[in-house]
Amino acid sequence: MTFSAIWGIVIGMAIMFGFSLYRYALAHERTPIR
């Protein structure tokens, strides 16, 4: 594998992880606490 291919996978995984975490936080923020 080339250097750019490894960086592409790393960046892709980071974006997917951040997006899922962002959706998780939004879903929990929308739910009323009380």
C-alpha positions as a Markdown table, in Angstrom:
| # | Residue | x | y | z |
|---|---|---|---|---|
| 1 | Met | 0.0 | 0.0 | 0.0 |
| 2 | Thr | 1.2 | 3.5 | -0.7 |
| 3 | Phe | 1.4 | 6.3 | 1.8 |
| 4 | Ser | -1.5 | 8.2 | 0.2 |
| 5 | Ala | -3.7 | 5.1 | 0.4 |
| 6 | Ile | -3.0 | 4.7 | 4.1 |
| 7 | Trp | -3.7 | 8.3 | 4.8 |
| 8 | Gly | -6.9 | 8.0 | 2.8 |
| 9 | Ile | -8.1 | 5.1 | 4.9 |
| 10 | Val | -7.1 | 6.9 | 8.1 |
| 11 | Ile | -8.9 | 10.1 | 7.2 |
| 12 | Gly | -12.0 | 8.2 | 6.0 |
| 13 | Met | -12.2 | 6.3 | 9.2 |
| 14 | Ala | -11.8 | 9.5 | 11.2 |
| 15 | Ile | -14.6 | 11.2 | 9.3 |
| 16 | Met | -16.9 | 8.2 | 9.7 |
| 17 | Phe | -16.2 | 8.0 | 13.4 |
| 18 | Gly | -16.7 | 11.8 | 13.9 |
| 19 | Phe | -19.9 | 11.8 | 11.9 |
| 20 | Ser | -21.4 | 8.9 | 13.9 |
| 21 | Leu | -20.3 | 10.6 | 17.2 |
| 22 | Tyr | -21.8 | 13.9 | 16.0 |
| 23 | Arg | -25.1 | 12.1 | 15.2 |
| 24 | Tyr | -25.1 | 10.3 | 18.5 |
| 25 | Ala | -24.5 | 13.6 | 20.4 |
| 26 | Leu | -27.3 | 15.4 | 18.4 |
| 27 | Ala | -29.7 | 12.5 | 19.1 |
| 28 | His | -29.0 | 12.7 | 22.8 |
| 29 | Glu | -29.2 | 16.5 | 22.8 |
| 30 | Arg | -32.7 | 16.4 | 21.2 |
| 31 | Thr | -34.1 | 14.1 | 23.9 |
| 32 | Pro | -35.5 | 16.1 | 26.8 |
| 33 | Ile | -33.7 | 15.4 | 30.1 |
| 34 | Arg | -36.8 | 15.7 | 32.4 |
